[in-house]
Amino acid sequence: MTEQPISVLDSVAATRANVYYALARALDQPNNWDSDLPQILVEAMAPMPEPLPELGERLASHVFELIEDREQASIAHAKLFLGPFEILVAPWACFYLEDEPKLMGPTSQYAAQAYADAGLAPSEKRKDTPDHVTHELEFMYYLAFNQATTEDVQWEERAMRFWRDHLGRWLPRFADAVADAAVHPFYDVLAATIKGVCTVEAEEN
């Protein structure tokens, strides 16, 4: 994942970039969390409307406690998204947008085409289908980053279209599913944070 914006021309887009960057990092496997994640969460949510700054503080507090002993968080993450026998919450868009979900089906292909149209080549590091929640959040970060650091309006247009036609149609339902699963306080707060971000995006689009 690219580093967060440093020099920006659009501060609103920079805030959005940081928010999506933070959410993607928080949804990664806890074993991949870096020590700077609490700071990233706090700083990303601070400029957002209430209650997101408070939720960012709460997320950071949980991560700070869990990062020294990640077993509980790793177990919760596996229950939610990995299995091995069943998962509580599907992390793929196709499960929310298709009547008969199929990995690498039309929803996944839509995401892959959106990435390609924005100049992103398929990554060898990507271990899941293009419509996985972390990949889509990283894509929103990429679009917002480019909007924040260039004067090309195409980046804002791409972000609005991807949200309106795709991510905004399923991410709130994903957040609700995480909240309903209630596997760990960290993920409860993360679900509320994602839902809050979705509300902000819906109001602005």
N, C-alpha and C positions, 0 to 999 in steps of 0.2 A: 504494500500500500504506500502511496506517495505521502510525503510529509505534509503537515498542515501548512496553510498559507502563511507567509511571512509579510511580504509586501503586497498590499491590495489596493485596488481601485474602487471596489464596491464592498463596503463594510457589511452590508446586509447579506450579501452572498457569502462573504467570509464567515459570518456567523453560522449560516446554514451549512457550509462546508465542515466547520468544526463540529457541529451537532451530529451530522451523519458519520463523520469520522469516529466520534466518540461512541455512537451506538454500535457501529460495526465492530469496534474493538471490544465493547462490553459483551457482545453476543458471541465472540470467539470462545474457543475452549479455554477454560480457566488456566490450564497449563501454559497457554500462550500469552497470558497477561503479563505486561511489563510493569515495572515499579512506578512508571509515570502515569498509569491509568487513572488513579484518583484525581490527580491534578487536571488531566485532560477532561474528565467528566465535569469537574467543578467549573473550569474555565469555559467549556463549551456551553453549558446551560445557563451561566450567569447572565448573559444579555437577553435571554429569552423571557417571555411573559410568565408570570406566576401561574401554576406552582412549580414550573420547571427548574428555576434556580434551587429551590428547596429540595426537589427530587434529586438534582445533581449532587448536592451535598450529602444526601442520604446514600446514594449509590457509592460515592467516594468513600464514605465511612465503612460501608460493607466490604468494599474491595480492600481497603486498608487492613481490615481485620482478617480477611480471607487469604490474602496474598502470601502470608507466612505459612498457612496450612490450607492447601487448596482442595483437599479431599472432599469435603462436604459440597463445595461449589461444583467440583468435577462430577460428582455423583448426580447432583441435581441437573446439571447440563446434559448428562447422558440420558437421564430419565426423560427429559424434555425432548431432545432432538436426535439422539443417536441410537437408542436401544440398549442391548443388541436384539432383543426379541420383539419389542414394540416401542413406539415412541408416543409420547403424550401430545406433542405439538408438531405438526408438519412444518418444516422450515422452508418449503418450496412453494412458490406462487401457484403452481398448477393445482395444488390441493384446494385452493380457494377460488380459482377462476375456471376450472374445468369440471364438467359434470362427471366425467370418468377420468380422474387424474392420471397422467402418464408422464413420467420423467423423460426428458428430451422430446416431449411432444410440442404442440403449437405454442404453449405459454413459454416454455424454455427457449424455443426458437425465436420467439418475439424478443426476449431479453437479449439473446445472443446477437440478433440483428441490430438492436438498439446500440449495443456496445460497439459493434463493427462500424455502424454509421457515424459514431462519435470518434472513430479513429483508434479504438482499442482492439488490438489483435488478441486472439485466444491465448490465455496464459497457461504455460505448462505447470505452474504452481497451483492452479485451480483444481481442487480435488472433488468438487461437486458440480452439479448442473448449473447452468447460468442463472436460473431463476431461484437459487438459494438466497435466503434473506440477507446474508452478509455480503454476497456479491452485489445485490441490488442496492444496498446501502452504500457500499463502496463506490458504485457507479454514480449515485446521487452526489456523493462527496466529490468525485472527479468532475462532474458537470459544474457544481457550485464553485469548486476551486478555479476552474477555467473562467467562469463568469467573474469571479472576484479579482482575477489577475490579468484579464484582458478587457478590451472594449468591444468584443465581438458579441453581438446580441444572440447569435445562434445558441450559445450555451444556456442562456436563460430559457429560450424557446424549447430546447431539448429537454431541460429539466421539468418545465411545466407540462410538456406533453407526456413524458415518462410517468410523472406523478399522476396526472389526470387519467390517462388511458390504462395505466398498469399498476404501479406500486400503491397509489392511493386507494385502489379498489380492494386491496387485500391486506395491507399492513395493519389497519385497525383491527381486523378480525384475528390476525396473528397475535396481536397484543392481548386481545380478549382471551384467546386460548391459553396464553402463557399465564395470565392472571387466574383463570379458572383452574389451572393445574395446581397452583399453590404448592410448589415443591420446595421453595426456599425464599426467605425474606428478600434476598438480593434480586431474584427474578421477579418477585412481586413488585418491587419498586421499579425495576427495569421495564416491566409491562406498563406501569402507569406513566413512565417517562415517554415510552414510545407512543402511547395513546395521546399524551399531551402534545408531542411533536406533530402527530397526525392532525390534531385539531387546529394547530397553527397553520399547517400547510393547507388544510381545507379552506380556512378563512382567507388565505392569501391567493389561492388559485381559483 
